[in-house]
Amino acid sequence: MAYNGGNVPTLLDVAKSENPDGSIATVAEILTETNEMLLDIPFFEGNLATGHRTTVRTGIPAPTWRQFYGGVAPSKSTRAQITDDTAMMEAYGLIDKALADLSPNLAAFRLSEDYAHIEGMSQAAQRAFIYGNRSTDITQFNGLAPRYNALTGAGNSQNIINAGGVGSDNASIWLVVWGAQTVHGIYPKGSQAGLQMRDLGEQTAISSDGNGEFQAYRSHYRWDLGLCVRDWRYAVRIANIDRSNLTPDLSGSSANLPDLMFQAIERLPSLNAGIPVFYMDRATRTMFRRQLPNAIKNSSLEISQVGGVSTYMFQDIPIRRVDEMSPDEALVS
């Protein structure tokens, strides 16, 4: 079985281990409920205050074929250093004290009212893991899409599969192998993993119309996070899936999603280097499930328990739904 989850710390694992009182763990559970990718990403502390610097091998030494009395030329490997930056998200929650005090469980009521802020940060984090681009927004970290965005000319171009779309309503399917030596999340050196929630207590707030003041409870949320692609060979992008051409029976110029996913699996050096997972949006996953019986005779999806959640499996690899993936990606060329 390819899936070997449970061996690396996810966001929820780290949050629970660092906060015995369970306060942050509650927030982490909410995050993972609404964004399935966060169930899988292992998070590790970076070695920099603003990110993580990785040394990767770019070349291996070549041996010498020699004859008797012949010499052996010295050789060495080559290395390069890559720095992945983290980014900082913050939000504030404000609840009228008079309203909150009506609840018999103040803490639970405040958390329920702040849920919208948590959901907003969760969606923003999910988008950043896919589309974050420091070249267009310096406040974000680089996600997967800006790193895998050229069919030719880049070292990782061989891990981008062209599904043939030419329009402007393209989708992508991602296959990522999460692990300490492959692809993982990062948080700054000396900081705490996950979303941090701080109770600022009772404060005097200004009304929305600006005409008066009232007493309120205020909460502060902060999340420092980033993405480290330590080994680009362990992420594959199936790009340029033309949504308008997709059909259940594979007629016309429809992309064959199961076949493309088979190709993606074969691009990976190994399925045992970490936790392999497929990611796609709801519409694409729906079409994939409809295509599968037509693409492969007598085929069916498996359903397994992954992290206590019933999950669709393809070739023993979980298929996660990520609704924050864009419905109209630009053409990857």
Secondary structure, DSSP 8 states (H G I E B T S, - for coil): ----TTSS-BHHHHHHHH-TTSHHHHHHHHHHHH-GGGGT-BEEE-SBTTEEEEEEEEE--------TT--------EEEEEEEEEEEEEEEEEEEHHHHTTSS-HHHHHHHHTHHHHHHHHHHHHHHHHH--TTT-TTS---STTTS--SSSSTTGGGEEE----SS-EEEEEEEEESTTSEEEEE-TTS-SS-EEEEEEEEEEE-TTSS-EEEEEEEEEEEEEEEEES-GGGEEEEEEEEGGG--TT--TT---HHHHHHHHHHHSS-SSSSEEEEEE-HHHHHHHHHHHHHHSTT---EEEEETTEEEEEETTEEEEE-TTS-SSB----
